[in-house]
Amino acid sequence: MNYATIKTHDVANGPGVRVSLFVSGCTHHCKNCFNKETWDFNFGELFDESAINTILEAMNHSFIAGFSLLGGEPMHPNNQSTVLDIAKKVKEKYPEKNIWCYSGYLYEDILEGRVGDKEVANALLKCIDILVDGKFVEELKNPGLQFRGSSNQRIIDVQKSLKEGKICIWDELTDKLN
């Protein structure tokens, strides 16, 4: 898997200061995508041991709230296995920090195995705390939305959804109280 960039201090893609990985490769090709260069699976650099070390070292600060996966498309079948390995390493080293993932695929399609390998996809969902799902739709763009670009996209509390067997939308206020 290739990646476009690693941001060690990102405040736009989830709550608090985060470390973010922008993977390469996406077949959604959303109109007016903010990151078109990442559509190409060969864009950027090969994700290797040095890249995972950069992420893990950057997260080793108390002010880092979590890790965000974006793209490109982290859930694309070509990226799933590597993204799963990354998510597992982040969770293992920093279990107290949350993982957000942005995907143009819908939660239901990922969960039911309609996106790549069902076993890998479900293992990945078990590592993710929040999934922002759905393609960016230019006609539904709303700059006032928090952590998403268009109103069709959902911010899903994945662990609560898996536990309850239904989609549970993330509520920032409730999350802060817990």
C-alpha positions in Angstrom: 0.0 0.0 0.0 1.2 3.5 -0.7 0.4 6.6 1.3 0.2 10.3 0.4 1.2 11.8 3.7 1.3 11.4 7.5 0.2 14.5 9.4 1.6 14.5 13.0 -0.5 17.4 14.2 -4.0 17.3 12.5 -7.0 19.2 14.0 -9.5 18.8 11.2 -10.1 15.1 11.0 -11.6 14.2 14.4 -11.6 15.7 17.8 -8.5 17.1 19.4 -5.0 17.0 18.0 -4.5 13.8 16.0 -2.0 11.9 13.9 -3.5 11.2 10.4 -2.5 8.9 7.7 -3.7 9.6 4.1 -3.6 6.4 2.2 -3.4 6.2 -1.6 -5.9 4.6 -3.8 -9.6 5.4 -4.3 -12.1 4.4 -6.9 -15.0 6.6 -5.7 -13.8 9.7 -7.6 -16.2 12.0 -5.8 -16.9 15.3 -7.6 -14.7 18.0 -6.2 -12.8 15.7 -3.9 -10.4 17.6 -1.7 -7.6 15.0 -2.2 -7.8 13.9 -5.9 -4.1 13.0 -6.0 -4.8 10.1 -3.7 -7.1 8.4 -6.2 -4.0 6.8 -7.7 -2.9 3.7 -5.8 0.7 4.3 -6.8 0.7 7.9 -5.5 3.1 8.8 -2.7 5.4 6.4 -0.9 5.3 2.8 0.0 4.0 2.2 3.5 6.8 0.5 5.4 8.3 0.1 8.9 9.6 3.6 8.9 6.1 5.0 8.2 4.5 3.0 11.1 7.3 4.1 13.4 6.7 7.7 12.4 3.0 7.3 13.3 3.7 5.5 16.6 6.4 8.0 17.7 4.1 11.0 16.8 1.3 9.6 18.9 3.6 9.3 22.0 2.4 12.6 23.5 -0.4 13.2 26.0 -1.8 16.0 23.8 -2.5 13.6 20.9 -6.1 12.5 21.2 -6.1 9.8 18.5 -5.3 8.5 15.0 -7.3 9.2 11.8 -7.3 7.1 8.6 -8.2 9.0 5.4 -7.4 8.9 1.8 -7.8 7.9 -0.8 -9.8 5.1 0.6 -8.6 3.2 3.7 -11.4 0.6 3.3 -10.7 -0.2 -0.4 -9.9 -3.9 -0.8 -6.4 -3.1 -1.9 -5.7 -1.2 1.3 -7.7 -3.2 4.0 -5.0 -5.6 5.1 -2.3 -3.0 5.6 -4.7 -0.6 7.2 -5.8 -3.4 9.6 -2.1 -4.0 10.5 -1.7 -0.3 11.2 -4.8 0.0 13.3 -3.9 -3.1 15.4 -0.4 -1.6 16.1 -1.9 1.8 17.1 -4.5 0.1 19.3 -2.0 -2.1 20.9 0.4 0.7 21.8 -2.2 3.3 22.6 -5.4 1.6 23.7 -6.6 4.8 25.4 -6.5 6.8 22.1 -9.3 6.6 19.6 -9.1 5.7 15.9 -11.3 7.5 13.3 -11.6 6.2 9.8 -13.1 8.1 6.8 -14.6 5.9 4.1 -16.7 6.5 1.0 -18.2 3.0 1.6 -21.2 2.6 3.8 -20.9 0.9 7.2 -23.5 -1.7 6.3 -21.5 -2.7 3.1 -18.3 -3.0 5.1 -19.9 -5.0 7.9 -21.7 -7.4 5.5 -18.5 -8.1 3.5 -19.5 -6.3 0.3 -16.3 -4.3 0.5 -13.2 -6.6 0.2 -12.6 -9.5 2.5 -15.4 -9.8 5.1 -13.1 -11.2 7.8 -10.5 -8.5 7.2 -13.1 -5.7 7.0 -14.8 -6.9 10.2 -11.4 -7.1 12.1 -10.8 -3.6 10.9 -14.1 -2.4 12.2 -13.3 -3.9 15.6 -10.2 -1.6 15.8 -12.0 1.5 14.7 -13.9 3.7 17.2 -15.5 6.1 14.7 -16.3 5.6 11.1 -17.3 8.6 8.9 -19.0 6.8 6.1 -20.5 7.7 2.7 -19.1 9.3 -0.4 -18.6 13.1 -0.5 -21.5 14.5 -2.5 -20.9 18.0 -3.9 -24.6 18.9 -4.0 -24.9 18.1 -0.3 -21.7 19.9 0.7 -22.1 21.9 4.0 -19.1 23.7 5.4 -20.9 24.0 8.7 -20.8 20.2 9.4 -18.3 19.0 11.9 -15.8 16.3 10.7 -17.5 15.7 7.4 -18.0 17.4 4.1 -21.6 16.6 3.0 -24.8 16.0 4.8 -25.2 12.4 3.6 -22.1 11.3 5.5 -22.6 9.8 9.0 -20.3 9.8 12.0 -20.8 6.3 13.4 -19.8 5.0 16.8 -18.5 1.7 15.5 -18.0 -0.1 18.8 -21.4 0.8 20.1 -23.0 -0.1 16.7 -21.3 -3.5 16.8 -22.4 -4.1 20.4 -26.0 -3.1 19.8 -26.4 -4.6 16.3 -27.6 -1.3 14.8 -26.1 1.9 13.6 -25.4 4.3 16.4 -24.5 7.9 15.5 -21.6 9.4 17.4 -22.6 12.2 19.8 -19.7 14.4 20.7 -21.4 15.8 23.8 -22.3 12.3 25.2 -18.8 11.1 24.3 -17.2 13.9 26.4 -19.4 13.1 29.4 -18.3 9.4 29.4 
